[in-house]
Amino acid sequence: CSAAVSEKGTVIVPDVNDDPRYLQCFINTRAEMVVPILRDGAAIAEIDIDSDQLNAFTPTDQEFVEWVAQELVRIL
């Protein structure tokens, strides 16, 4: 989670077991996507999606969640 905030960009982890940055919250999580919600260059929130499938997130998924993050910043 913190990598997306510090990098100010989307982080997709195809296999959480292979990423030393991953902090396990749920035992069944296999993949994760985190999209920061940025206002004026600062993270004000994030969207964190976990999956029980390896390599779960597609470029289309990423584009959609990034779009949602941009829309949220407009209304927050």
N, C-alpha and C positions, 0 to 999 in steps of 0.2 A: 504494500500500500504506500509506504513512504517513498518508494522509488518514483512513483508517478508524480507525487507532489514535488520532490526535489528536482526531478528532471523536467517538470512542467509539461509532461506528455504522457500519452497512453503507454501502459506497460501490459504486455500480454505474456503470460507464463504458460507455455504449452504443457509442461509437466512440472508441477510444483515440487516434486521430489528431486528434480535436477537443479533447482534454483536455491542457493543458500540464503537469499534475501527473504524467502517465503516464511511467514509465521503462520503455523497451522491454527485455524480457528475451528474447522470442521473436519472430522476424520475422513469423510468421503470425498473431500475436494481433491481433484486431480489436475485441474487447470483453472487459471484465474485471469481476468481482465480488469484493469483499474484505469479509469479515465478521470483525470482531475477536472474540476470545474474551476476555471480561472477567471478572475475579474482584475483588470488592470495589472496583469502579470503575476498576481498572487493567487494561490489556491485557497478557495473559500469552502470547498467541499470536494467530494469525489464519489464516483459511481464505482462500486466494487462488485463484480459478478464472479461467482464461483461456479464450477461445473464438476460433475462426477465423471466426466469423459476426458480423456487425454486429447490434446490438440482440438479443443472444442470450439474455438472462436475463429471465424472467417474474417477476411477483409471487409466483407459486407456487414458483419456484426460490429466490427470496429467503427466503420463509417457511421452506422446508425447510432451507436452509443455516443460517439463524439458529437453528432448532430444534437442528440438529446441534451448533452452537457451544454452546448452553446445556447440552446433554447432555454434551459434552466437559468443560465446566467442572465438572460434578458428579463426574466420574470422575478428573480430573487432580489 
